[in-house]
């Protein structure tokens, strides 16, 4: 059955939270014995689960389980999130290369090798272990075809399945930005779509794993909307934000600060708007996150971007020193002024996000260091980040360090065998504190897994 956006909203207004609540008994009381790591067989199950789903659970689901375990999630919480992943995420990720090597399957922009899921650990100083998050590019059976050229149907269906797991669920901003930043593909010639270098993905979903519920986020890629309307991605996002300004002028004010900074660059050096993200909660509490990519890769340019050229408060000396330390640790640099290697890859450069929130006339910033392009190898990235976190007493819930933890989740190859498992290491500076997140690509197409995209 196919669902439209209108169907999704109608379902939401029926207030069916309890009726649709997952019926796994472990959620009603604490587990009486330790929960063991799931053991999966790569074969069709008695319940009719597809081989594709089983393979996704084996490659990404087990990784998710281990990340929660090392993060100190309770048995009950692990069961809750693992059940959601098994029931709804694994079946939404499309063909797995262990089952089919079809060359015409959807090529997700989620990761550089098109793996449609990315997992992360967030190392907030206030928590006794890392919290777990992941992003997905749901892939429908008709993705990329004339029926669903931009793969929009799968995201709608997965959002509907997410509702019972997210008690604060609200789609008001989702409706607004879907209309403002994406297109259906109707009226576009297939040859125009197929010949374009613009990534086909227009929407990702992300999930932050709280104790016994999920915080849902949606990411919009506005490149096709800009192409259809003859605007830049910045102009498309400006229009979307200013439309919301009538309800909260601070959103427009914060957007104007960003626009002023971007337009101060020469045209050929301007940071590019890549993605806009929102939390699927009440707009008064939600955030709008605008992701920018800059081709400048010096640390000085990073500091300039994170302060919007002096338009935002300057970093404290300790905050800037910690940022420099993280930069050198992740990228294996002897000093912060060292040049990074040049690369022409589509996702090269440094990624940032600028956060807008109701009542805040200035945005907040975060930098994403692309370890996948500029690190020495994954082992060096892990060692550097492990040392950085260890100096701040940030460890796994069992007391092990980051290097040990990441070695336990990267099972398909040795960390020293190249780059790509770590995708980004992000950092937000707040006073003297750094909030760090490390991101991972399960690399389902890696040669070490025994299958690759043909």
C-alpha positions as semicolon CSV with decimal commas, in nm:
position;residue;x (nm);y (nm);z (nm)
1;X;0,000;0,000;0,000
2;X;0,132;0,345;-0,087
3;X;0,087;0,646;0,141
4;X;0,086;1,010;0,041
5;X;0,185;1,299;0,266
6;X;-0,187;1,367;0,321
7;X;-0,234;1,007;0,441
8;X;0,049;1,052;0,687
9;X;-0,100;1,369;0,837
10;X;-0,445;1,209;0,857
11;X;-0,302;0,916;1,048
12;X;-0,126;1,155;1,284
13;X;-0,446;1,345;1,364
14;X;-0,620;1,023;1,468
15;X;-0,406;1,019;1,783
16;X;-0,335;0,647;1,754
17;X;-0,023;0,643;1,969
18;X;-0,136;0,374;2,211
19;X;-0,319;0,164;1,954
20;X;-0,010;0,143;1,739
21;X;0,240;0,110;2,023
22;X;0,491;-0,174;1,970
23;X;0,378;-0,489;2,149
24;X;0,707;-0,627;2,277
25;X;0,656;-0,722;2,641
26;X;1,009;-0,627;2,742
27;X;0,904;-0,262;2,733
28;X;0,659;-0,299;3,022
29;X;0,912;-0,417;3,280
30;X;1,289;-0,438;3,322
31;X;1,462;-0,746;3,190
32;X;1,532;-1,006;3,460
33;X;1,851;-1,126;3,298
34;X;2,118;-0,964;3,080
35;X;2,021;-0,922;2,718
36;X;2,247;-1,108;2,479
37;X;2,363;-0,977;2,146
38;X;2,131;-1,093;1,865
39;X;2,247;-1,381;1,652
40;X;2,128;-1,362;1,294
41;X;2,131;-1,628;1,027
42;X;2,150;-1,518;0,667
43;X;1,848;-1,707;0,550
44;X;1,477;-1,644;0,512
45;X;1,306;-1,656;0,849
46;X;0,983;-1,828;0,945
47;X;0,816;-1,487;0,967
48;X;0,887;-1,422;0,601
49;X;1,153;-1,158;0,659
50;X;1,337;-1,092;0,333
51;X;1,700;-1,176;0,276
52;X;1,768;-0,808;0,215
53;X;1,636;-0,722;0,561
54;X;1,838;-1,000;0,723
55;X;2,158;-0,882;0,561
56;X;2,095;-0,523;0,671
57;X;2,035;-0,643;1,026
58;X;2,355;-0,845;1,011
59;X;2,573;-0,563;0,879
60;X;2,417;-0,255;1,042
61;X;2,179;-0,390;1,309
62;X;2,449;-0,579;1,497
63;X;2,673;-0,272;1,477
64;X;2,390;-0,064;1,625
65;X;2,340;-0,315;1,906
66;X;2,709;-0,313;1,998
67;X;2,718;0,068;1,992
68;X;2,423;0,084;2,234
69;X;2,580;-0,177;2,460
70;X;2,908;0,013;2,481
71;X;2,713;0,336;2,527
72;X;2,553;0,204;2,846
73;X;2,194;0,172;2,724
74;X;1,977;-0,042;2,951
75;X;1,864;-0,389;2,842
76;X;1,513;-0,256;2,801
77;X;1,628;0,036;2,587
78;X;1,842;-0,188;2,365
79;X;1,545;-0,416;2,306
80;X;1,321;-0,120;2,223
81;X;1,557;0,028;1,962
82;X;1,665;-0,307;1,820
83;X;1,302;-0,404;1,769
84;X;1,235;-0,079;1,584
85;X;1,540;-0,134;1,365
86;X;1,450;-0,494;1,287
87;X;1,084;-0,423;1,214
88;X;1,110;-0,101;1,019
89;X;1,463;0,016;0,932
90;X;1,618;-0,304;0,797
91;X;1,327;-0,354;0,560
92;X;1,346;0,007;0,435
93;X;1,709;0,012;0,318
94;X;1,647;-0,146;-0,021
95;X;1,851;-0,415;-0,198
96;X;2,154;-0,540;-0,006
97;X;2,460;-0,625;-0,220
98;X;2,485;-0,962;-0,049
99;X;2,152;-1,052;-0,210
100;X;2,163;-0,869;-0,542
101;X;2,433;-0,684;-0,733
102;X;2,193;-0,502;-0,963
103;X;2,376;-0,201;-1,104
104;X;2,059;0,001;-1,146
105;X;1,961;0,003;-0,778
106;X;1,928;0,338;-0,603
107;X;2,260;0,516;-0,543
108;X;2,215;0,691;-0,211
109;X;2,391;1,018;-0,134
110;X;2,398;0,921;0,236
111;X;2,760;0,802;0,211
112;X;3,028;0,823;-0,056
113;X;3,000;0,453;-0,146
114;X;2,615;0,476;-0,149
115;X;2,560;0,274;0,170
116;X;2,217;0,412;0,278
117;X;2,283;0,426;0,652
118;X;2,532;0,613;0,872
119;X;2,567;0,555;1,247
120;X;2,719;0,781;1,512
121;X;2,829;0,815;1,872
122;X;2,772;1,149;2,043
123;X;3,023;1,227;2,317
124;X;2,845;1,487;2,530
125;X;3,051;1,578;2,839
126;X;2,745;1,536;3,063
127;X;2,681;1,168;2,978
128;X;2,865;0,866;3,119
129;X;2,907;0,709;2,776
130;X;2,829;0,791;2,413
131;X;2,469;0,818;2,296
132;X;2,373;0,654;1,966
133;X;2,216;0,803;1,654
134;X;2,181;0,700;1,294
135;X;2,064;0,841;0,961
136;X;1,906;0,651;0,675
137;X;1,806;0,698;0,315
138;X;1,491;0,479;0,293
139;X;1,482;0,311;-0,048
140;X;1,151;0,211;-0,202
141;X;1,089;-0,071;-0,443
142;X;1,026;0,181;-0,723
143;X;1,312;0,418;-0,631
144;X;1,460;0,583;-0,938
145;X;1,191;0,454;-1,171
146;X;0,936;0,661;-1,360
147;X;0,690;0,585;-1,074
148;X;0,917;0,730;-0,804
149;X;1,212;0,909;-0,970
150;X;1,330;1,079;-0,649
151;X;1,255;0,797;-0,406
152;X;1,005;0,995;-0,198
153;X;0,760;0,716;-0,114
154;X;0,984;0,516;0,120
155;X;1,047;0,813;0,351
156;X;0,674;0,880;0,384
157;X;0,608;0,517;0,473
158;X;0,891;0,503;0,727
159;X;0,776;0,827;0,893
160;X;0,433;0,672;0,940
161;X;0,587;0,364;1,105
162;X;0,795;0,587;1,334
163;X;0,501;0,767;1,494
164;X;0,429;0,515;1,773
165;X;0,793;0,527;1,884
166;X;0,819;0,908;1,909
167;X;0,575;1,059;2,158
168;X;0,661;1,421;2,068
169;X;0,608;1,363;1,696
170;X;0,499;1,669;1,499
171;X;0,504;1,716;1,121
172;X;0,420;2,084;1,086
173;X;0,767;2,185;0,969
174;X;0,804;1,864;0,772
175;X;0,507;1,965;0,559
176;X;0,646;2,315;0,508
177;X;0,996;2,212;0,404
178;X;0,880;1,921;0,190
179;X;0,680;2,166;-0,020
180;X;0,950;2,435;-0,013
181;X;1,263;2,227;-0,082
182;X;1,171;1,911;-0,274
183;X;0,998;1,818;-0,599
184;X;0,799;1,516;-0,707
185;X;0,962;1,473;-1,045
186;X;0,638;1,520;-1,235
187;X;0,700;1,699;-1,562
188;X;1,072;1,623;-1,572
189;X;1,200;1,422;-1,865
190;X;1,373;1,099;-1,761
191;X;1,677;1,185;-1,973
192;X;1,713;1,517;-1,787
193;X;1,704;1,339;-1,453
194;X;1,937;1,059;-1,555
195;X;2,195;1,284;-1,720
196;X;2,220;1,530;-1,432
197;X;2,515;1,521;-1,190
198;X;2,286;1,630;-0,905
199;X;2,242;1,349;-0,648
200;X;1,896;1,197;-0,670
201;X;1,841;1,175;-0,294
202;X;1,611;1,453;-0,168
203;X;1,526;1,340;0,182
204;X;1,695;1,147;0,464
205;X;1,556;1,042;0,803
206;X;1,758;1,036;1,123
207;X;1,692;0,887;1,465
208;X;1,834;0,988;1,802
209;X;1,802;0,698;2,045
210;X;1,667;0,817;2,379
211;X;1,603;0,576;2,666
212;X;1,265;0,447;2,549
213;X;1,167;0,665;2,257
214;X;1,309;0,800;1,935
215;X;1,370;1,161;1,837
216;X;1,306;1,180;1,463
217;X;1,474;1,424;1,224
218;X;1,432;1,486;0,853
219;X;1,701;1,613;0,617
220;X;1,611;1,789;0,291
221;X;1,846;1,818;-0,008
222;X;1,725;2,124;-0,205
223;X;1,937;2,091;-0,521
224;X;1,656;1,965;-0,745
225;X;1,415;2,227;-0,613
226;X;1,669;2,498;-0,695
227;X;1,718;2,355;-1,043
228;X;1,343;2,337;-1,105
229;X;1,285;2,697;-0,989
230;X;1,600;2,846;-1,144
231;X;1,740;2,962;-0,809
232;X;2,044;2,879;-0,600
233;X;2,011;2,644;-0,304
234;X;2,076;2,943;-0,078
235;X;1,785;3,133;-0,234
236;X;1,556;2,832;-0,204
237;X;1,639;2,797;0,165
238;X;1,604;3,172;0,225
239;X;1,253;3,163;0,080
240;X;1,161;2,864;0,297
241;X;1,289;3,030;0,615
242;X;1,139;3,373;0,548
243;X;0,800;3,213;0,494
244;X;0,820;3,094;0,854
245;X;0,931;3,439;0,970
246;X;0,575;3,562;1,013
247;X;0,532;3,326;1,309
248;X;0,881;3,389;1,451
249;X;1,086;3,683;1,316
250;X;1,399;3,552;1,488
251;X;1,424;3,274;1,228
252;X;1,443;3,527;0,946
253;X;1,687;3,741;1,144
254;X;1,921;3,446;1,199
255;X;1,894;3,349;0,832
256;X;1,987;3,701;0,727
257;X;2,308;3,677;0,932
258;X;2,400;3,359;0,744
259;X;2,313;3,504;0,403
260;X;2,514;3,819;0,469
261;X;2,819;3,610;0,557
262;X;2,792;3,380;0,254
263;X;2,740;3,667;0,011
264;X;3,050;3,844;0,141
265;X;3,261;3,579;-0,036
266;X;3,359;3,606;-0,402
267;X;3,108;3,406;-0,604
268;X;3,350;3,121;-0,682
269;X;3,447;3,080;-0,313
270;X;3,103;3,091;-0,154
271;X;3,010;2,806;0,080
272;X;2,734;2,595;-0,074
273;X;2,407;2,509;0,098
274;X;2,385;2,130;0,090
275;X;2,112;2,021;0,332
276;X;1,842;2,158;0,562
277;X;1,733;1,950;0,860
278;X;1,455;1,976;1,119
279;X;1,346;1,795;1,435
280;X;1,000;1,641;1,400
281;X;0,869;1,801;1,717
282;X;0,666;2,112;1,800
283;X;0,812;2,405;1,600
284;X;0,856;2,609;1,918
285;X;1,114;2,351;2,032
286;X;1,249;2,235;1,698
287;X;1,568;2,342;1,523
288;X;1,640;2,426;1,162
289;X;1,990;2,313;1,071
290;X;2,145;2,453;0,755
291;X;2,443;2,252;0,628
292;X;2,710;2,435;0,431
293;X;3,011;2,296;0,248
294;X;3,320;2,510;0,202
295;X;3,609;2,414;-0,025
296;X;3,850;2,601;0,200
297;X;4,026;2,358;0,432
298;X;4,251;2,562;0,663
299;X;4,183;2,577;1,034
300;X;4,167;2,957;1,009
301;X;3,883;2,920;0,760
302;X;3,709;2,680;1,001
303;X;3,723;2,934;1,284
304;X;3,599;3,206;1,050
305;X;3,305;2,990;0,939
306;X;3,214;2,893;1,295
307;X;3,196;3,257;1,399
308;X;3,049;3,372;1,065
309;X;3,333;3,616;1,019
310;X;3,284;3,772;1,362
311;X;2,904;3,789;1,343
312;X;2,876;3,527;1,619
313;X;3,049;3,546;1,958
314;X;3,419;3,462;1,946
315;X;3,537;3,130;2,085
316;X;3,705;3,131;2,423
317;X;4,080;3,067;2,418
318;X;4,025;2,725;2,573
319;X;3,745;2,641;2,329
320;X;3,958;2,734;2,028
321;X;4,255;2,544;2,172
322;X;4,039;2,232;2,211
323;X;3,915;2,268;1,853
324;X;4,273;2,289;1,728
325;X;4,363;1,981;1,931
326;X;4,071;1,786;1,788
327;X;4,161;1,897;1,434
328;X;4,521;1,778;1,468
329;X;4,425;1,457;1,651
330;X;4,171;1,340;1,392
331;X;4,379;1,439;1,089
332;X;4,722;1,326;1,224
333;X;4,871;1,675;1,191
334;X;5,180;1,792;1,381
335;X;5,043;2,145;1,397
336;X;4,721;2,320;1,303
337;X;4,872;2,523;1,018
338;X;4,962;2,215;0,810
339;X;4,794;2,194;0,470
340;X;4,540;1,921;0,403
341;X;4,574;1,702;0,093
342;X;4,388;1,825;-0,213
343;X;4,094;1,625;-0,342
344;X;3,829;1,698;-0,602
345;X;3,570;1,458;-0,459
346;X;3,206;1,575;-0,456
347;X;3,204;1,575;-0,075
348;X;3,554;1,723;-0,029
349;X;3,601;2,041;0,172
350;X;3,472;2,107;0,522
351;X;3,107;2,066;0,622
352;X;2,931;2,291;0,874
353;X;2,586;2,338;1,012
354;X;2,424;2,653;1,140
355;X;2,134;2,601;1,380
356;X;1,829;2,827;1,386
357;X;1,579;2,807;1,670
358;X;1,268;2,997;1,770
359;X;1,351;3,298;1,984
360;X;1,721;3,299;1,891
361;X;1,824;3,584;1,655
362;X;2,173;3,436;1,607
363;X;2,251;3,087;1,477
364;X;2,476;2,832;1,649
365;X;2,754;2,656;1,459
366;X;2,915;2,312;1,432
367;X;3,198;2,183;1,212
368;X;3,218;1,838;1,054
369;X;3,578;1,730;0,995
370;X;3,580;1,492;0,694
371;X;3,805;1,218;0,829
372;X;3,711;1,012;0,521
373;X;3,902;1,252;0,294
374;X;4,176;1,401;0,507
375;X;4,264;1,143;0,772
376;X;4,571;0,921;0,742
377;X;4,374;0,597;0,783
378;X;4,093;0,483;1,011
379;X;4,331;0,351;1,274
380;X;4,508;0,685;1,295
381;X;4,172;0,866;1,319
382;X;4,064;0,630;1,598
383;X;4,391;0,665;1,790
384;X;4,381;1,043;1,767
385;X;4,019;1,070;1,877
386;X;4,077;0,814;2,153
387;X;4,359;1,024;2,296
388;X;4,151;1,341;2,269
389;X;3,850;1,189;2,448
390;X;4,065;1,013;2,707
391;X;4,219;1,342;2,816
392;X;3,863;1,455;2,893
393;X;3,769;1,135;3,079
394;X;3,525;1,029;2,808
395;X;3,509;0,653;2,774
396;X;3,269;0,372;2,693
397;X;3,022;0,279;2,965
398;X;3,239;-0,022;3,056
399;X;3,547;0,199;3,096
400;X;3,717;0,101;2,770
401;X;3,856;0,371;2,547
402;X;3,738;0,493;2,207
403;X;4,001;0,298;2,013
404;X;3,886;-0,027;2,169
405;X;3,522;0,057;2,106
406;X;3,558;0,149;1,739
407;X;3,773;-0,161;1,680
408;X;3,485;-0,371;1,813
409;X;3,226;-0,222;1,576
410;X;3,444;-0,230;1,262
411;X;3,446;-0,606;1,208
412;X;3,462;-0,633;0,831
413;X;3,819;-0,503;0,793
414;X;4,119;-0,372;0,981
415;X;4,110;-0,003;1,065
416;X;4,458;0,045;0,922
417;X;4,340;-0,077;0,580
418;X;4,244;0,265;0,446
419;X;3,985;0,538;0,506
420;X;3,608;0,544;0,486
421;X;3,475;0,377;0,803
422;X;3,497;0,709;0,986
423;X;3,308;0,960;0,776
424;X;3,309;1,274;0,992
425;X;3,406;1,386;1,339
426;X;3,190;1,686;1,431
427;X;3,240;1,944;1,702
428;X;3,030;2,219;1,855
429;X;3,210;2,465;2,081
430;X;3,017;2,597;2,381
431;X;3,231;2,805;2,612
432;X;3,523;2,583;2,710
433;X;3,340;2,258;2,631
434;X;3,333;2,061;2,308
435;X;3,045;1,836;2,210
436;X;3,195;1,576;1,976
437;X;3,021;1,323;1,750
438;X;3,191;1,047;1,550
439;X;3,017;0,909;1,237
440;X;3,055;0,570;1,068
441;X;2,982;0,412;0,731
442;X;2,913;0,036;0,756
443;X;3,072;0,009;0,408
444;X;2,842;-0,263;0,277
445;X;3,005;-0,237;-0,066
446;X;3,360;-0,275;0,067
447;X;3,563;-0,552;-0,098
448;X;3,629;-0,711;0,242
449;X;3,260;-0,798;0,269
450;X;3,280;-1,011;-0,044
451;X;3,035;-0,812;-0,253
452;X;3,050;-0,478;-0,432
453;X;2,834;-0,266;-0,657
454;X;2,870;-0,385;-1,017
